[in-house]
Amino acid sequence: MPQEISLSDVKDLVGKEIGISDWITVTQKTIDGFADATDDHQFIHTDPVRAAAETPFGGTIAHGFLSLSLLSAMNYNCLPRVRNRRWASITASTRCAS
């Protein structure tokens, strides 16, 4: 897969495998940090001993939204960059209200 493609080339990639990301290791420290950031401290995520005893998973599991949030890193890691992006000027002028 090329490092960069044109926007017109994107439609030709539909239905094709275009990349495989590097592995991302999710540690208990990562999960605990996500729990702190989202205020989601359910034992299934943050208490390895209790999660091992009370669930069929053998320990804690990552938050679903933590797993989803890693998709952007996986995307950046394995997909080609699109040159001549039309939306670049739109995003550069967009501001979020505080």
N, CA, C and O of each residue as an XYZ file, in Angstrom:
392
protein
N       0.846     -1.176      0.000
C       0.000      0.000      0.000
C       0.893      1.241      0.000
O       1.840      1.321      0.782
N       0.598      2.207     -0.870
C       1.396      3.430     -0.900
C       1.227      4.253      0.376
O       0.220      4.129      1.073
N       2.207      5.081      0.673
C       2.159      5.941      1.861
C       1.147      7.067      1.707
O       0.637      7.597      2.694
N       0.861      7.428      0.455
C      -0.042      8.542      0.192
C      -0.849      8.236     -1.064
O      -0.323      7.688     -2.032
N      -2.114      8.591     -1.039
C      -2.973      8.398     -2.196
C      -3.772      9.675     -2.437
O      -3.853     10.540     -1.566
N      -4.357      9.785     -3.623
C      -5.211     10.932     -3.902
C      -6.632     10.599     -3.458
O      -6.988      9.430     -3.311
N      -7.425     11.619     -3.250
C      -8.804     11.424     -2.835
C      -9.573     10.597     -3.864
O     -10.442      9.808     -3.496
N      -9.265     10.768     -5.135
C      -9.963     10.008     -6.179
C      -9.628      8.515     -6.135
O     -10.379      7.701     -6.672
N      -8.509      8.147     -5.501
C      -8.122      6.737     -5.387
C      -8.873      6.002     -4.274
O      -8.893      4.771     -4.249
N      -9.483      6.739     -3.365
C     -10.117      6.125     -2.200
C     -11.230      5.171     -2.618
O     -11.346      4.084     -2.053
N     -12.051      5.555     -3.594
C     -13.177      4.702     -4.007
C     -12.702      3.342     -4.529
O     -13.439      2.359     -4.448
N     -11.491      3.280     -5.056
C     -10.962      2.004     -5.562
C     -10.564      1.053     -4.433
O     -10.305     -0.125     -4.681
N     -10.513      1.544     -3.215
C     -10.106      0.717     -2.078
C     -11.278      0.065     -1.355
O     -11.069     -0.743     -0.450
N     -12.495      0.397     -1.736
C     -13.673     -0.172     -1.079
C     -13.637     -1.691     -1.203
O     -13.479     -2.232     -2.297
N     -13.784     -2.373     -0.068
C     -13.806     -3.829     -0.040
C     -12.445     -4.490     -0.019
O     -12.357     -5.718     -0.033
N     -11.374     -3.698      0.015
C     -10.021     -4.256      0.013
C      -9.362     -4.058      1.373
O      -9.616     -3.072      2.065
N      -8.511     -5.013      1.744
C      -7.689     -4.828      2.945
C      -6.613     -3.818      2.593
O      -5.868     -3.993      1.628
N      -6.542     -2.761      3.386
C      -5.602     -1.693      3.038
C      -4.508     -1.491      4.068
O      -3.620     -0.661      3.876
N      -4.561     -2.234      5.146
C      -3.497     -2.117      6.120
C      -3.797     -2.858      7.401
O      -4.955     -3.101      7.742
N      -2.754     -3.211      8.097
C      -2.868     -3.856      9.406
C      -2.033     -3.025     10.364
O      -0.845     -2.800     10.132
N      -2.657     -2.574     11.434
C      -1.946     -1.707     12.377
C      -0.967     -2.505     13.235
O      -1.020     -3.734     13.295
N      -0.086     -1.782     13.886
C       0.760     -2.392     14.913
C      -0.121     -2.785     16.091
O      -1.219     -2.254     16.260
N       0.365     -3.712     16.897
C      -0.330     -4.080     18.124
C      -0.277     -2.916     19.107
O       0.701     -2.169     19.141
N      -1.314     -2.766     19.895
C      -1.346     -1.782     20.975
C      -1.569     -2.553     22.269
O      -2.580     -3.240     22.420
N      -0.638     -2.444     23.192
C      -0.770     -3.118     24.475
C      -1.579     -2.245     25.422
O      -1.229     -1.093     25.677
N      -2.656     -2.804     25.935
C      -3.496     -2.093     26.895
C      -3.191     -2.679     28.271
O      -3.526     -3.830     28.554
N      -2.558     -1.888     29.114
C      -2.178     -2.334     30.452
C      -3.238     -1.920     31.474
O      -4.131     -1.127     31.175
N      -3.123     -2.461     32.661
C      -4.033     -2.056     33.734
C      -3.854     -0.572     34.039
O      -4.820      0.110     34.382
N      -2.640     -0.071     33.918
C      -2.393      1.360     34.137
C      -3.162      2.195     33.106
O      -3.721      3.240     33.442
N      -3.188      1.733     31.856
C      -3.953      2.420     30.811
C      -5.436      2.421     31.156
O      -6.105      3.449     31.053
N      -5.946      1.260     31.566
C      -7.362      1.134     31.923
C      -7.696      2.018     33.118
O      -8.726      2.692     33.127
N      -6.833      2.017     34.115
C      -7.066      2.854     35.299
C      -7.059      4.338     34.941
O      -7.864      5.105     35.468
N      -6.172      4.740     34.064
C      -6.128      6.136     33.621
C      -7.394      6.519     32.875
O      -7.916      7.620     33.048
N      -7.885      5.612     32.048
C      -9.139      5.869     31.332
C     -10.300      5.943     32.324
O     -11.189      6.781     32.177
N     -10.294      5.073     33.326
C     -11.338      5.111     34.355
C     -11.323      6.456     35.083
O     -12.380      7.021     35.362
N     -10.148      6.960     35.388
C     -10.042      8.273     36.039
C     -10.567      9.383     35.137
O     -11.285     10.273     35.592
N     -10.210      9.327     33.865
C     -10.614     10.381     32.922
C     -12.120     10.382     32.676
O     -12.702     11.440     32.435
N     -12.752      9.225     32.732
C     -14.178      9.119     32.416
C     -15.048      8.919     33.647
O     -16.274      8.870     33.545
N     -14.416      8.804     34.814
C     -15.123      8.557     36.075
C     -15.932      7.256     36.014
O     -17.018      7.164     36.586
N     -15.399      6.272     35.327
C     -16.033      4.953     35.219
C     -15.139      3.944     35.930
O     -14.239      3.356     35.330
N     -15.403      3.757     37.220
C     -14.564      2.899     38.055
C     -15.251      1.579     38.394
O     -15.073      1.057     39.495
N     -16.030      1.035     37.468
C     -16.665     -0.251     37.723
C     -15.587     -1.307     37.948
O     -14.556     -1.313     37.276
N     -15.840     -2.192     38.896
C     -14.834     -3.186     39.296
C     -14.339     -4.034     38.134
O     -13.189     -4.473     38.130
N     -15.196     -4.266     37.152
C     -14.806     -5.121     36.033
C     -13.632     -4.526     35.250
O     -12.931     -5.233     34.527
N     -13.431     -3.217     35.407
C     -12.323     -2.531     34.752
C     -11.142     -2.290     35.691
O      -9.989     -2.329     35.260
N     -11.420     -2.043     36.965
C     -10.378     -1.509     37.845
C      -9.948     -2.407     39.002
O      -8.985     -2.082     39.695
N     -10.629     -3.516     39.227
C     -10.285     -4.379     40.363
C      -9.957     -5.785     39.850
O     -10.851     -6.620     39.710
N      -8.666     -6.048     39.569
C      -8.281     -7.344     39.000
C      -8.684     -8.549     39.842
O      -9.087     -9.576     39.294
N      -8.583     -8.439     41.164
C      -8.897     -9.571     42.036
C     -10.390     -9.878     41.993
O     -10.791    -11.027     41.808
N     -11.199     -8.853     42.164
C     -12.653     -9.050     42.145
C     -13.119     -9.481     40.750
O     -13.975    -10.357     40.631
N     -12.567     -8.879     39.706
C     -12.959     -9.245     38.345
C     -12.623    -10.700     38.052
O     -13.380    -11.387     37.365
N     -11.492    -11.174     38.567
C     -11.113    -12.578     38.375
C     -12.060    -13.516     39.117
O     -12.380    -14.600     38.629
N     -12.501    -13.098     40.282
C     -13.363    -13.944     41.103
C     -14.820    -13.939     40.648
O     -15.511    -14.950     40.767
N     -15.286    -12.814     40.131
C     -16.721    -12.662     39.878
C     -17.130    -12.616     38.405
O     -18.315    -12.478     38.100
N     -16.186    -12.729     37.507
C     -16.538    -12.688     36.079
C     -15.898    -13.879     35.357
O     -14.970    -14.492     35.885
N     -16.373    -14.204     34.186
C     -15.780    -15.313     33.436
C     -14.519    -14.924     32.662
O     -13.975    -15.746     31.925
N     -14.048    -13.687     32.818
C     -12.940    -13.190     32.007
C     -11.560    -13.445     32.603
O     -10.552    -13.304     31.910
N     -11.504    -13.814     33.868
C     -10.220    -14.106     34.501
C      -9.468    -12.867     34.952
O      -8.319    -12.967     35.382
N     -10.081    -11.722     34.862
C      -9.449    -10.463     35.265
C     -10.235     -9.295     34.701
O     -11.365     -9.453     34.240
N      -9.630     -8.139     34.744
C     -10.314     -6.945     34.259
C     -10.407     -6.932     32.734
O      -9.679     -7.642     32.040
N     -11.311     -6.117     32.243
C     -11.450     -5.897     30.803
C     -11.419     -4.390     30.549
O     -11.810     -3.592     31.401
N     -10.951     -4.025     29.376
C     -10.897     -2.610     29.010
C     -12.305     -2.080     28.774
O     -13.208     -2.818     28.378
N     -12.469     -0.797     29.023
C     -13.725     -0.119     28.704
C     -13.958     -0.190     27.192
O     -13.014     -0.134     26.404
N     -15.208     -0.313     26.811
C     -15.526     -0.324     25.387
C     -15.080      0.952     24.693
O     -14.548      0.904     23.584
N     -15.295      2.103     25.346
C     -14.896      3.368     24.731
C     -13.375      3.519     24.675
O     -12.858      4.212     23.799
N     -12.661      2.884     25.589
C     -11.194      2.891     25.495
C     -10.774      2.139     24.236
O      -9.926      2.610     23.479
N     -11.365      0.979     24.017
C     -11.053      0.208     22.816
C     -11.372      1.011     21.561
O     -10.573      1.046     20.625
N     -12.529      1.650     21.538
C     -12.905      2.462     20.376
C     -11.951      3.634     20.163
O     -11.627      3.981     19.027
N     -11.504      4.240     21.261
C     -10.629      5.404     21.133
C      -9.286      5.045     20.502
O      -8.617      5.909     19.935
N      -8.892      3.786     20.595
C      -7.625      3.350     20.005
C      -7.703      3.195     18.490
O      -6.677      3.058     17.824
N      -8.912      3.216     17.949
C      -9.057      3.097     16.497
C      -8.360      4.230     15.754
O      -7.835      4.017     14.661
N      -8.346      5.427     16.327
C      -7.678      6.535     15.634
C      -6.181      6.274     15.522
O      -5.580      6.581     14.492
N      -5.570      5.713     16.561
C      -4.142      5.387     16.502
C      -3.893      4.268     15.497
O      -2.919      4.314     14.744
N      -4.761      3.269     15.481
C      -4.611      2.180     14.517
C      -4.791      2.691     13.090
O      -4.067      2.278     12.184
N      -5.740      3.575     12.896
C      -5.987      4.174     11.588
C      -4.751      4.932     11.113
O      -4.294      4.738      9.986
N      -4.221      5.781     11.959
C      -3.055      6.575     11.598
C      -1.848      5.679     11.299
O      -1.021      5.991     10.442
N      -1.770      4.574     12.015
C      -0.639      3.666     11.902
C      -0.610      2.870     10.605
O       0.467      2.489     10.145
N      -1.767      2.610     10.004
C      -1.755      1.678      8.872
C      -2.395      2.179      7.588
O      -2.216      1.552      6.544
N      -3.121      3.265      7.622
C      -3.770      3.734      6.406
C      -2.930      4.769      5.682
O      -2.210      5.540      6.316
N      -3.016      4.792      4.357
C      -2.265      5.809      3.614
C      -2.861      7.199      3.861
O      -4.054      7.329      4.135
N      -2.036      8.216      3.764
C      -2.497      9.591      3.898
C      -3.179      9.993      2.590
O      -2.776      9.564      1.509
N      -4.208     10.815      2.705
C      -4.896     11.296      1.514
C      -4.376     12.697      1.209
O      -4.528     13.613      2.016
N      -3.763     12.856      0.041
C      -3.253     14.174     -0.340
C      -4.377     14.983     -0.986
O      -5.370     14.436     -1.466
N      -4.193     16.280     -0.981
C      -5.169     17.203     -1.578
C      -6.545     17.062     -0.935
O      -7.564     17.013     -1.623
N      -6.556     16.999      0.382
C      -7.822     16.868      1.095
C      -8.598     18.177      1.035
O      -8.080     19.228      1.414
N      -9.811     18.118      0.571
C     -10.644     19.309      0.459
C     -11.082     19.840      1.817
O     -11.323     21.039      1.959
N     -11.189     18.981      2.803
C     -11.704     19.404      4.094
C     -10.649     20.064      4.978
O     -10.985     20.538      6.063
N      -9.413     20.110      4.561
C      -8.357     20.704      5.384
C      -8.650     22.163      5.681
O      -8.437     22.610      6.808
N      -9.131     22.915      4.706
C      -9.410     24.325      4.937
C     -10.618     24.510      5.848
O     -10.693     25.489      6.592
N     -11.564     23.573      5.793
C     -12.744     23.652      6.667
C     -12.340     23.417      8.114
O     -12.738     24.183      8.993
N     -11.558     22.374      8.381
C     -11.180     22.066      9.758
C     -10.242     23.114     10.324
O     -10.250     23.349     11.533
N      -9.439     23.745      9.496
C      -8.505     24.756      9.987
C      -9.247     25.989     10.483
O      -8.741     26.706     11.346
N     -10.432     26.244      9.955
C     -11.165     27.446     10.365
C     -12.273     27.141     11.375
O     -12.981     28.056     11.794
N     -12.436     25.896     11.769
C     -13.487     25.529     12.703
C     -12.990     25.685     14.139
O     -11.872     25.288     14.467
N     -13.819     26.256     14.974
C     -13.490     26.441     16.390
C     -14.579     25.805     17.242
O     -15.754     25.830     16.875
N     -14.194     25.241     18.365
C     -15.161     24.664     19.304
C     -15.551     25.724     20.324
O     -14.703     26.468     20.817
N     -16.829     25.783     20.631
C     -17.289     26.711     21.656
C     -16.884     26.200     23.023
O     -16.935     24.998     23.281
N     -16.491     27.088     23.884
C     -16.085     26.650     25.232
C     -17.173     26.880     26.235
O     -17.002     26.570     27.414
